[in-house]
Amino acid sequence: MLTTVNFKPYQYKPLDRDRREIRLIQFTADDGVASSDDNPIRCTTTIASLDNLPKYFALLYVWGDNKKDHAILLDDQVLNITRNLTTVLQNLSFRGEYIWIDTICINQDDDVEKSWQVQAMKQIFQDAFKVLVWLGAEDEDIHNALGALDKIADDETLFDAEKLKNEGILCFKPDQLLDCIANFPPTGWLLRALKKIFEHALFH
């Protein structure tokens, strides 16, 4: 774990609630990987208004143990984070993109800020270019299941064409979709894999 001998503890700059500000972070290295305390994850913060946001990603993951026994360098200051978040950052490459991560971008020690930032989370996720969902280390079943869902999503016969035409809503035909999932070769495999996904702690 990084010590504060060479770096000061991170100090959050206040956000302007009237301007509906949020924080975004950006990794300064070529990738988001830190192999040791001598090579920590480094990133910078940007404050932006919800009314004028740059392209950014939002991260959704399981917090896990709240013990913050790992650290990153944020604006050249030490910010302690959890083991789970460290694992996520070590496995996903963000290379210069803006990203919103709740435990970093919200000052967890400021209850007032936390309250109104949590209220803004719906818009934060809606406005993100993409929402990245971390389900843990590589799992072959989950990886294959997500690939299969991509193929299913390309099957136009599963969509309700009338709803799309009249209301502009992309909606699956539930019976046909369930049949497709249940019978996806080999039969029953995809259904079991999806069950595994939705039993993940992220969805509870």
MARBA-3410 file (N, C-alpha, C, O; in Angstrom, 1 decimal):
204
0.8,-1.2,0.0,0.0,0.0,0.0,0.9,1.3,0.0,1.9,1.3,0.7 ~ 0.5,2.2,-0.8,1.3,3.5,-0.8,1.3,4.2,0.5,0.2,4.2,1.2 ~ 2.4,4.7,0.9,2.4,5.5,2.1,2.3,7.0,1.8,2.4,7.4,0.6 ~ 2.1,7.8,2.8,2.0,9.2,2.6,3.3,10.0,2.8,3.4,11.2,3.0 ~ 4.4,9.2,2.8,5.7,9.8,3.0,6.1,10.7,1.9,6.5,11.8,2.1
5.8,10.2,0.6,6.2,11.0,-0.6,5.0,11.7,-1.2,5.1,12.6,-2.0 ~ 3.8,11.3,-0.8,2.5,11.9,-1.4,1.6,12.2,-0.2,1.4,11.5,0.7 ~ 0.9,13.3,-0.4,-0.1,13.7,0.5,-1.4,13.0,0.3,-1.7,12.5,-0.8 ~ -2.2,12.8,1.4,-3.6,12.2,1.2,-4.4,13.1,0.3,-4.3,14.3,0.3 ~ -5.3,12.4,-0.5,-6.1,13.2,-1.5,-7.1,14.1,-0.8,-7.7,13.7,0.2
-7.2,15.3,-1.3,-8.2,16.3,-0.8,-9.1,16.6,-1.9,-8.8,17.1,-2.9 ~ -10.4,16.3,-1.7,-11.4,16.6,-2.7,-11.7,18.1,-2.7,-11.8,18.8,-1.7 ~ -11.8,18.6,-4.0,-12.2,20.0,-4.2,-13.8,20.0,-4.2,-14.4,19.1,-4.8 ~ -14.4,21.0,-3.6,-15.9,20.9,-3.5,-16.5,21.1,-4.9,-16.0,21.7,-5.8 ~ -17.7,20.5,-5.0,-18.5,20.6,-6.2,-19.6,21.6,-6.0,-20.1,21.9,-4.9
-20.0,22.3,-7.1,-21.0,23.3,-7.1,-22.4,22.6,-7.4,-22.6,22.2,-8.6 ~ -23.2,22.5,-6.4,-24.5,21.8,-6.6,-25.4,22.6,-7.6,-26.1,22.0,-8.4 ~ -25.4,23.9,-7.6,-26.2,24.7,-8.5,-25.8,24.5,-9.9,-26.7,24.6,-10.8 ~ -24.6,24.2,-10.2,-24.1,24.0,-11.5,-24.2,22.5,-11.9,-23.8,22.1,-13.0 ~ -24.6,21.7,-10.9,-24.8,20.2,-11.1,-23.5,19.6,-11.6,-23.4,18.9,-12.6
-22.5,19.8,-10.8,-21.1,19.3,-11.2,-20.9,17.9,-10.7,-21.5,17.5,-9.7 ~ -20.1,17.2,-11.5,-19.6,15.9,-11.1,-18.2,15.8,-11.4,-17.6,16.7,-12.1 ~ -17.5,14.8,-10.8,-16.1,14.6,-11.1,-16.0,13.4,-12.1,-16.7,12.4,-12.1 ~ -15.0,13.5,-13.0,-14.6,12.5,-13.9,-13.1,12.2,-13.7,-12.4,13.2,-13.4 ~ -12.7,11.0,-13.9,-11.3,10.8,-13.8,-10.7,10.3,-15.2,-11.4,9.8,-16.0
-9.4,10.5,-15.3,-8.8,10.1,-16.6,-7.4,9.6,-16.2,-6.6,10.2,-15.5 ~ -7.1,8.4,-16.7,-5.8,7.7,-16.4,-4.7,8.4,-17.2,-4.9,8.7,-18.4 ~ -3.6,8.6,-16.6,-2.5,9.3,-17.2,-1.5,8.4,-17.8,-0.7,8.8,-18.7 ~ -1.5,7.1,-17.4,-0.5,6.2,-18.0,-1.1,5.6,-19.3,-2.3,5.9,-19.6 ~ -0.4,4.8,-20.0,-0.8,4.1,-21.2,-2.0,3.2,-21.0,-2.8,2.9,-21.8
-2.0,2.6,-19.8,-3.1,1.7,-19.4,-3.4,1.9,-17.9,-2.7,2.6,-17.2 ~ -4.4,1.1,-17.5,-4.8,1.3,-16.1,-4.2,0.3,-15.2,-4.7,0.1,-14.1 ~ -3.1,-0.3,-15.5,-2.5,-1.4,-14.8,-1.4,-0.9,-13.8,-0.6,-0.2,-14.2 ~ -1.5,-1.4,-12.6,-0.5,-1.1,-11.6,0.0,-2.4,-11.1,-0.8,-3.3,-10.6 ~ 1.3,-2.7,-11.2,1.9,-4.0,-10.8,2.4,-4.0,-9.4,2.5,-5.1,-8.8
2.7,-2.8,-8.9,3.3,-2.7,-7.5,3.1,-1.3,-7.0,2.7,-0.4,-7.7 ~ 3.6,-1.2,-5.7,3.5,0.2,-5.1,4.5,1.1,-5.8,4.3,2.4,-5.8 ~ 5.5,0.6,-6.5,6.4,1.4,-7.2,5.8,1.9,-8.6,6.4,2.7,-9.2 ~ 4.8,1.2,-9.0,4.1,1.6,-10.3,2.6,1.7,-10.1,1.9,0.9,-10.6 ~ 2.2,2.7,-9.3,0.8,2.8,-9.0,-0.1,3.3,-10.1,0.4,3.9,-11.1
-1.4,3.0,-10.0,-2.3,3.6,-11.0,-2.4,5.1,-10.8,-2.5,5.6,-9.6 ~ -2.2,5.8,-11.8,-2.2,7.3,-11.7,-3.4,7.9,-12.6,-3.6,7.4,-13.7 ~ -4.1,8.8,-12.0,-5.2,9.4,-12.8,-5.3,10.9,-12.3,-4.9,11.3,-11.2 ~ -6.1,11.6,-13.1,-6.4,13.0,-12.8,-7.9,13.2,-12.7,-8.6,12.4,-13.3 ~ -8.3,14.3,-12.0,-9.7,14.5,-12.0,-10.1,15.8,-12.8,-9.3,16.7,-13.0
-11.3,15.7,-13.4,-11.9,16.8,-14.1,-13.3,17.1,-13.5,-14.1,16.1,-13.3 ~ -13.6,18.3,-13.3,-14.9,18.7,-12.8,-15.7,19.2,-14.0,-15.3,20.1,-14.7 ~ -16.9,18.6,-14.2,-17.8,19.0,-15.3,-19.2,19.1,-14.9,-19.6,18.5,-13.9 ~ -20.0,19.9,-15.6,-21.4,20.1,-15.3,-22.2,19.0,-16.0,-21.9,18.6,-17.1 ~ -23.3,18.5,-15.4,-24.1,17.5,-16.0,-24.8,18.1,-17.3,-25.3,17.3,-18.1
-24.8,19.4,-17.4,-25.4,20.1,-18.6,-24.4,20.2,-19.7,-24.8,20.5,-20.8 ~ -23.1,19.8,-19.5,-22.1,20.0,-20.5,-21.0,19.0,-20.3,-19.9,19.4,-19.9 ~ -21.3,17.7,-20.5,-20.3,16.7,-20.2,-19.6,16.2,-21.4,-20.1,16.2,-22.5 ~ -18.3,15.9,-21.3,-17.5,15.3,-22.4,-18.0,13.8,-22.5,-18.7,13.3,-21.7 ~ -17.5,13.2,-23.5,-17.8,11.7,-23.7,-17.1,11.0,-22.5,-15.9,11.2,-22.3
-17.8,10.2,-21.9,-17.3,9.4,-20.7,-17.9,8.1,-20.6,-19.0,7.8,-21.1 ~ -17.3,7.2,-19.8,-17.8,5.9,-19.5,-18.2,5.9,-18.0,-17.6,6.7,-17.2 ~ -19.1,5.0,-17.6,-19.5,4.9,-16.2,-19.2,3.4,-15.9,-19.5,2.5,-16.7 ~ -18.7,3.2,-14.7,-18.4,1.8,-14.2,-19.4,1.4,-13.2,-19.8,2.1,-12.2 ~ -19.9,0.1,-13.4,-20.8,-0.5,-12.4,-20.1,-1.8,-11.9,-19.7,-2.6,-12.8
-19.9,-1.9,-10.7,-19.2,-3.1,-10.1,-19.6,-3.3,-8.7,-20.3,-2.5,-8.1 ~ -19.3,-4.5,-8.1,-19.6,-4.8,-6.7,-18.5,-4.2,-5.8,-17.3,-4.5,-6.0 ~ -18.9,-3.4,-4.8,-17.9,-2.8,-3.9,-17.1,-3.9,-3.2,-15.9,-3.8,-3.0 ~ -17.8,-4.9,-2.7,-17.2,-5.9,-1.8,-16.8,-5.4,-0.5,-17.5,-4.5,0.1 ~ -15.7,-5.9,0.1,-15.2,-5.5,1.4,-14.9,-4.0,1.4,-14.2,-3.5,0.5
-15.4,-3.3,2.3,-15.2,-1.8,2.4,-13.8,-1.4,2.9,-13.5,-0.2,2.9 ~ -13.0,-2.4,3.3,-11.7,-2.1,3.7,-10.8,-1.5,2.6,-10.7,-2.1,1.6 ~ -10.3,-0.3,2.8,-9.5,0.4,1.8,-8.0,0.2,2.0,-7.4,1.0,2.6 ~ -7.5,-1.0,1.6,-6.1,-1.3,1.8,-5.3,-1.3,0.6,-4.2,-1.8,0.6 ~ -5.8,-0.6,-0.5,-5.0,-0.4,-1.7,-5.1,1.1,-2.0,-5.9,1.8,-1.4
-4.3,1.6,-2.9,-4.3,3.0,-3.2,-3.9,3.3,-4.6,-3.3,2.5,-5.3 ~ -4.4,4.5,-5.1,-4.0,5.0,-6.4,-3.5,6.4,-6.1,-3.6,7.0,-5.1 ~ -2.8,7.0,-7.2,-2.4,8.4,-7.1,-3.4,9.2,-8.0,-3.6,9.0,-9.2 ~ -4.1,10.1,-7.3,-5.1,10.9,-7.9,-4.7,12.3,-7.8,-4.6,12.9,-6.7 ~ -4.4,13.0,-9.0,-3.8,14.3,-9.0,-2.6,14.4,-8.1,-2.3,15.3,-7.4
-1.7,13.3,-8.2,-0.5,13.2,-7.4,-0.7,13.2,-5.9,0.2,13.6,-5.2 ~ -1.9,12.8,-5.5,-2.1,12.6,-4.1,-2.7,11.2,-3.9,-3.2,10.6,-4.8 ~ -2.5,10.6,-2.7,-2.9,9.3,-2.4,-4.4,9.2,-2.0,-4.9,9.8,-1.1 ~ -5.1,8.3,-2.8,-6.5,8.0,-2.4,-6.6,6.5,-2.2,-6.2,5.7,-3.1 ~ -7.0,6.1,-1.0,-7.1,4.7,-0.7,-8.4,4.1,-1.3,-9.5,4.8,-1.2
-8.3,2.9,-1.9,-9.5,2.3,-2.5,-9.6,0.8,-2.0,-8.6,0.3,-1.4 ~ -10.6,0.2,-2.4,-10.8,-1.2,-2.0,-10.1,-2.2,-2.9,-9.7,-1.8,-4.0 ~ -10.0,-3.4,-2.4,-9.3,-4.5,-3.2,-10.1,-4.7,-4.4,-9.5,-4.9,-5.5 ~ -11.5,-4.8,-4.3,-12.3,-5.0,-5.5,-12.1,-4.0,-6.6,-11.9,-4.4,-7.8 ~ -12.0,-2.7,-6.2,-11.9,-1.7,-7.2,-10.5,-1.8,-7.8,-10.3,-1.5,-9.0
-9.5,-2.1,-7.0,-8.1,-2.3,-7.5,-8.1,-3.3,-8.6,-7.5,-3.2,-9.7 ~ -8.8,-4.5,-8.4,-8.8,-5.5,-9.3,-9.5,-5.1,-10.6,-9.0,-5.4,-11.7 ~ -10.5,-4.3,-10.5,-11.2,-3.8,-11.7,-10.2,-3.0,-12.5,-10.1,-3.1,-13.7 ~ -9.6,-2.0,-11.9,-8.7,-1.1,-12.6,-7.5,-1.8,-13.2,-7.0,-1.3,-14.2 ~ -7.1,-2.9,-12.6,-6.0,-3.6,-13.1,-6.3,-4.5,-14.3,-5.5,-4.9,-15.1
-7.6,-4.7,-14.5,-8.1,-5.6,-15.6,-8.7,-4.9,-16.7,-8.9,-5.4,-17.8 ~ -9.1,-3.6,-16.5,-9.7,-2.9,-17.6,-8.8,-1.7,-18.0,-8.3,-1.0,-17.2 ~ -8.7,-1.5,-19.3,-7.8,-0.5,-19.9,-8.7,0.7,-20.3,-9.6,0.5,-21.1 ~ -8.4,1.9,-19.8,-9.2,3.1,-20.1,-8.5,4.1,-21.0,-9.1,4.9,-21.6 ~ -7.1,4.0,-21.1,-6.3,4.8,-22.0,-6.8,6.1,-22.4,-7.3,6.3,-23.5
-6.8,7.1,-21.5,-7.1,8.5,-21.8,-8.5,8.8,-21.8,-8.9,10.0,-22.0 ~ -9.4,7.8,-21.7,-10.9,8.1,-21.7,-11.3,8.7,-20.3,-10.7,8.4,-19.3 ~ -12.3,9.5,-20.3,-12.9,9.9,-19.1,-13.8,8.8,-18.5,-14.5,8.1,-19.3 ~ -13.8,8.6,-17.2,-14.6,7.6,-16.6,-15.2,8.1,-15.3,-14.5,8.8,-14.6 ~ -16.4,7.6,-15.0,-17.0,8.0,-13.7,-17.1,6.7,-12.9,-17.7,5.7,-13.3
-16.5,6.7,-11.7,-16.5,5.6,-10.7,-17.0,6.2,-9.4,-16.4,7.1,-8.8 ~ -18.1,5.7,-8.9,-18.8,6.3,-7.8,-17.9,6.5,-6.6,-17.8,7.5,-6.0 ~ -17.1,5.4,-6.2,-16.3,5.5,-5.0,-15.1,6.5,-5.1,-14.6,6.9,-4.1 ~ -14.8,6.8,-6.3,-13.7,7.8,-6.5,-14.2,9.2,-6.8,-13.7,10.2,-6.2 ~ -15.3,9.2,-7.6,-15.8,10.5,-8.0,-16.7,11.2,-7.1,-17.0,12.4,-7.2
-17.2,10.5,-6.1,-18.0,11.1,-5.0,-17.2,11.0,-3.7,-16.6,10.0,-3.4 ~ -17.1,12.1,-3.0,-16.4,12.2,-1.8,-17.2,11.4,-0.7,-18.2,11.9,-0.2 ~ -16.7,10.2,-0.4,-17.4,9.3,0.5,-17.5,9.8,1.9,-18.2,9.3,2.8 ~ -16.6,10.8,2.3,-16.6,11.4,3.6,-17.5,12.6,3.8,-17.6,13.2,4.9 ~ -18.2,13.0,2.7,-19.0,14.2,2.7,-20.4,13.8,2.5,-20.9,13.5,1.4
-21.2,13.7,3.6,-22.6,13.2,3.5,-23.5,14.1,2.7,-24.4,13.6,2.0 ~ -23.3,15.4,2.7,-24.1,16.3,2.0,-23.9,16.1,0.5,-24.8,15.9,-0.3 ~ -22.6,16.1,0.1,-22.3,15.9,-1.3,-22.8,14.5,-1.8,-23.4,14.3,-2.8 ~ -22.6,13.5,-0.9,-23.0,12.1,-1.3,-24.5,12.1,-1.6,-24.9,11.3,-2.5 ~ -25.2,12.8,-0.8,-26.7,12.7,-0.9,-27.2,13.2,-2.3,-27.9,12.6,-2.9
-26.7,14.4,-2.7,-27.2,14.9,-4.0,-26.5,14.3,-5.2,-27.0,14.3,-6.3 ~ -25.3,13.8,-5.0,-24.6,13.1,-6.1,-25.3,11.7,-6.4,-25.4,11.3,-7.5 ~ -25.7,11.1,-5.3,-26.5,9.8,-5.5,-27.8,10.1,-6.3,-28.2,9.3,-7.1 ~ -28.4,11.2,-6.0,-29.6,11.6,-6.7,-29.4,11.8,-8.2,-30.3,11.6,-9.0 ~ -28.1,12.1,-8.5,-27.8,12.4,-9.9,-27.3,11.2,-10.7,-27.1,11.2,-11.9
-27.2,10.1,-10.0,-26.6,8.9,-10.6,-27.4,8.3,-11.7,-26.8,7.8,-12.7 ~ -28.7,8.4,-11.7,-29.5,8.0,-12.8,-29.1,8.7,-14.1,-29.0,8.1,-15.1 ~ -29.0,10.0,-14.0,-28.6,10.8,-15.2,-27.1,10.5,-15.6,-26.8,10.4,-16.8 ~ -26.3,10.3,-14.6,-24.9,10.0,-14.9,-24.8,8.7,-15.7,-24.0,8.6,-16.7 ~ -25.5,7.7,-15.4,-25.5,6.4,-16.1,-26.2,6.6,-17.5,-25.7,6.0,-18.5
-27.3,7.3,-17.5,-28.0,7.5,-18.8,-27.2,8.3,-19.8,-27.2,8.0,-21.0 ~ -26.4,9.3,-19.4,-25.6,10.1,-20.3,-24.3,9.5,-20.7,-23.6,10.1,-21.5 ~ -23.9,8.4,-20.0,-22.6,7.9,-20.3,-22.6,7.3,-21.7,-23.6,6.8,-22.2 ~ -21.4,7.4,-22.4,-21.2,6.8,-23.7,-21.5,5.3,-23.7,-22.1,4.7,-24.5 ~ -20.9,4.7,-22.6,-21.1,3.3,-22.4,-21.0,3.1,-20.9,-20.3,3.8,-20.2
-21.8,2.1,-20.4,-21.7,1.7,-19.0,-20.9,0.4,-19.0,-21.3,-0.6,-19.6 ~ -19.8,0.4,-18.3,-19.0,-0.8,-18.2,-19.4,-1.6,-16.9,-19.4,-1.1,-15.8 ~ -19.8,-2.9,-17.1,-20.2,-3.7,-16.0,-19.2,-4.7,-15.7,-18.8,-5.6,-16.6 ~ -18.6,-4.7,-14.5,-17.6,-5.7,-14.1,-18.2,-6.8,-13.3,-18.7,-6.6,-12.2 ~ -18.1,-8.0,-13.9,-18.7,-9.2,-13.2,-17.6,-10.1,-12.6,-17.9,-11.2,-12.1
-16.4,-9.6,-12.6,-15.3,-10.4,-11.9,-14.3,-10.9,-13.0,-14.4,-10.5,-14.1 ~ -13.4,-11.7,-12.5,-12.3,-12.2,-13.3,-13.0,-13.1,-14.5,-14.1,-13.5,-14.4 ~ -12.2,-13.3,-15.5,-12.7,-14.0,-16.7,-13.4,-15.3,-16.3,-12.8,-16.2,-15.6 ~ -14.6,-15.5,-16.8,-15.4,-16.7,-16.6,-15.9,-17.1,-18.0,-16.6,-16.4,-18.6 ~ -15.5,-18.3,-18.4,-15.8,-18.7,-19.8,-17.3,-18.8,-20.1,-17.7,-18.4,-21.1
-18.1,-19.3,-19.1,-19.6,-19.3,-19.3,-20.2,-18.0,-19.5,-20.9,-17.8,-20.4 ~ -19.8,-17.0,-18.7,-20.3,-15.6,-18.8,-19.8,-15.0,-20.1,-20.6,-14.3,-20.8 ~ -18.6,-15.2,-20.4,-18.0,-14.6,-21.7,-18.8,-15.1,-22.9,-19.2,-14.4,-23.7 ~ -19.0,-16.5,-22.9,-19.7,-17.1,-24.0,-21.2,-16.7,-24.1,-21.8,-16.5,-25.1 ~ -21.8,-16.5,-22.9,-23.2,-16.1,-22.8,-23.4,-14.7,-23.3,-24.4,-14.5,-24.1
-22.5,-13.8,-23.0,-22.6,-12.4,-23.5,-22.4,-12.4,-25.0,-23.1,-11.6,-25.7 ~ -21.6,-13.2,-25.5,-21.4,-13.3,-27.0,-22.6,-13.9,-27.7,-23.0,-13.4,-28.7 ~ -23.3,-14.9,-27.0,-24.5,-15.4,-27.6,-25.6,-14.4,-27.6,-26.4,-14.3,-28.5 ~ -25.7,-13.5,-26.5,-26.7,-12.5,-26.5,-26.5,-11.5,-27.6,-27.5,-10.9,-28.1 ~ -25.3,-11.2,-28.0,-25.0,-10.3,-29.1,-25.6,-10.9,-30.4,-26.2,-10.1,-31.2
-25.4,-12.2,-30.6,-26.0,-12.8,-31.8,-27.5,-12.8,-31.8,-28.1,-12.5,-32.8 ~ -28.1,-13.0,-30.6,-29.5,-13.0,-30.5,-30.1,-11.6,-30.8,-31.1,-11.5,-31.4 ~ -29.3,-10.6,-30.3,-29.8,-9.2,-30.5,-29.8,-8.8,-32.0,-30.5,-7.9,-32.3 ~ -29.1,-9.5,-32.8,-29.1,-9.2,-34.2,-30.2,-9.9,-35.0,-30.4,-9.6,-36.2 ~ -31.0,-10.7,-34.3,-32.1,-11.4,-34.9,-33.4,-10.5,-34.9,-34.1,-10.4,-33.9
-33.7,-9.9,-36.0,-34.8,-9.0,-36.1,-36.2,-9.6,-35.9,-37.1,-8.9,-35.6 ~ -36.3,-10.9,-36.1,-37.6,-11.6,-35.9,-38.0,-11.6,-34.5,-39.1,-11.9,-34.2 ~ -37.0,-11.3,-33.5,-37.4,-11.4,-32.1,-37.9,-10.0,-31.6,-38.4,-9.9,-30.5 ~ -37.9,-9.0,-32.5,-38.3,-7.7,-32.1,-39.8,-7.5,-32.4,-40.3,-8.0,-33.4 ~ -40.4,-6.6,-31.6,-41.8,-6.2,-31.9,-41.8,-5.1,-32.9,-41.6,-3.9,-32.5
-42.0,-5.4,-34.2,-41.8,-4.4,-35.2,-42.9,-3.3,-35.1,-42.6,-2.1,-35.4 ~ -44.1,-3.6,-34.7,-45.2,-2.6,-34.5,-44.8,-1.6,-33.4,-45.0,-0.4,-33.6 ~ -44.3,-2.1,-32.3,-43.9,-1.2,-31.2,-42.8,-0.3,-31.6,-42.8,0.9,-31.2 ~ -41.9,-0.8,-32.4,-40.7,0.0,-32.9,-41.2,1.0,-33.8,-40.8,2.2,-33.8 ~ -42.1,0.7,-34.7,-42.6,1.6,-35.8,-43.5,2.7,-35.2,-43.4,3.9,-35.5
-44.4,2.3,-34.3,-45.4,3.3,-33.8,-44.9,4.1,-32.6,-45.3,5.2,-32.4 ~ -44.1,3.5,-31.7,-43.7,4.1,-30.5,-42.2,4.4,-30.4,-41.7,5.1,-29.5 ~ -41.4,3.9,-31.4,-40.0,4.1,-31.4,-39.3,3.3,-30.2,-38.2,3.7,-29.8 ~ -39.9,2.3,-29.7,-39.4,1.5,-28.6,-38.9,0.2,-29.1,-39.7,-0.6,-29.8 ~ -37.6,-0.2,-28.9,-37.1,-1.5,-29.2,-37.4,-2.5,-28.2,-36.9,-2.4,-27.0
-38.3,-3.4,-28.5,-38.8,-4.3,-27.5,-38.8,-5.8,-28.1,-39.2,-6.0,-29.2 ~ -38.3,-6.7,-27.3,-38.3,-8.1,-27.7,-39.7,-8.7,-27.5,-40.5,-8.3,-26.7 ~ -40.0,-9.7,-28.4,-41.2,-10.5,-28.2,-40.8,-11.5,-27.1,-40.0,-12.4,-27.4 ~ -41.4,-11.5,-25.9,-41.0,-12.3,-24.8,-41.0,-13.8,-25.0,-40.0,-14.5,-24.7 ~ -42.1,-14.3,-25.6,-42.2,-15.7,-25.8,-41.1,-16.3,-26.8,-40.4,-17.3,-26.5
-40.9,-15.5,-27.9,-39.9,-15.9,-28.9,-38.5,-15.8,-28.3,-37.7,-16.7,-28.6 ~ -38.3,-14.8,-27.5,-37.0,-14.6,-26.9,-36.6,-15.7,-26.0,-35.5,-16.3,-26.0 ~ -37.6,-16.1,-25.1,-37.4,-17.2,-24.2,-37.1,-18.5,-24.9,-36.3,-19.3,-24.5 ~ -37.9,-18.7,-26.0,-37.7,-20.0,-26.7,-36.3,-20.0,-27.3,-35.6,-21.0,-27.3 ~ -35.9,-18.8,-27.9,-34.5,-18.8,-28.5,-33.4,-19.0,-27.5,-32.5,-19.7,-27.8
-33.6,-18.4,-26.3,-32.6,-18.6,-25.2,-32.6,-20.1,-24.7,-31.5,-20.7,-24.6 ~ -33.8,-20.6,-24.5,-33.9,-22.0,-24.0,-33.3,-23.0,-25.0,-32.8,-24.1,-24.6 ~ -33.5,-22.8,-26.3,-33.1,-23.7,-27.3,-31.7,-23.4,-28.0,-31.3,-24.1,-28.9 ~ -31.1,-22.4,-27.5,-29.8,-22.0,-28.0,-28.8,-23.2,-27.9,-28.6,-23.7,-26.8 ~ -28.2,-23.6,-29.0,-27.3,-24.8,-28.9,-26.1,-24.6,-28.1,-25.5,-23.5,-28.1
-25.6,-25.6,-27.3,-26.4,-26.8,-26.9,-27.6,-26.5,-26.0,-27.5,-25.6,-25.2 ~ -28.7,-27.1,-26.2,-29.9,-26.8,-25.5,-29.7,-26.7,-24.0,-29.2,-27.6,-23.4 ~ -30.2,-25.6,-23.5,-30.2,-25.4,-22.0,-29.0,-24.7,-21.5,-28.9,-24.2,-20.4 ~ -27.9,-24.7,-22.3,-26.6,-24.1,-21.9,-26.8,-22.6,-21.6,-26.3,-22.1,-20.5 ~ -27.3,-21.8,-22.5,-27.4,-20.4,-22.4,-28.3,-20.0,-21.2,-28.0,-19.1,-20.4
-29.4,-20.7,-21.0,-30.3,-20.5,-19.8,-29.5,-20.6,-18.5,-29.7,-19.8,-17.6 ~ -28.7,-21.7,-18.4,-27.9,-21.9,-17.2,-26.9,-20.8,-17.0,-26.6,-20.3,-15.9 ~ -26.2,-20.4,-18.1,-25.2,-19.3,-18.1,-25.8,-18.0,-17.6,-25.2,-17.2,-16.8 ~ -27.0,-17.7,-18.2,-27.7,-16.4,-17.8,-28.1,-16.5,-16.3,-28.0,-15.4,-15.6 ~ -28.5,-17.6,-15.8,-28.8,-17.8,-14.4,-27.6,-17.4,-13.6,-27.7,-16.8,-12.5
-26.5,-17.9,-14.0,-25.2,-17.6,-13.3,-24.9,-16.1,-13.3,-24.5,-15.6,-12.2 ~ -25.2,-15.4,-14.4,-25.0,-14.0,-14.4,-25.9,-13.3,-13.4,-25.4,-12.4,-12.7 ~ -27.2,-13.6,-13.5,-28.1,-12.9,-12.6,-28.1,-13.3,-11.2,-28.7,-12.6,-10.3 ~ -27.4,-14.3,-10.9,-27.1,-14.7,-9.5,-25.9,-13.9,-8.9,-25.6,-14.0,-7.7 ~ -25.2,-13.2,-9.8,-24.0,-12.4,-9.3,-24.4,-11.4,-8.3,-25.5,-10.8,-8.4
-23.5,-11.1,-7.4,-23.8,-10.1,-6.3,-24.2,-8.8,-6.8,-24.9,-8.0,-6.1 ~ -23.8,-8.4,-8.0,-24.1,-7.1,-8.6,-25.6,-6.9,-8.8,-26.0,-5.7,-8.7 ~ -26.3,-7.9,-8.9,-27.8,-7.8,-9.2,-28.6,-8.1,-7.9,-29.8,-8.2,-8.0 ~ -27.9,-8.1,-6.8,-28.7,-8.3,-5.5,-28.5,-7.1,-4.6,-29.0,-7.1,-3.4
END
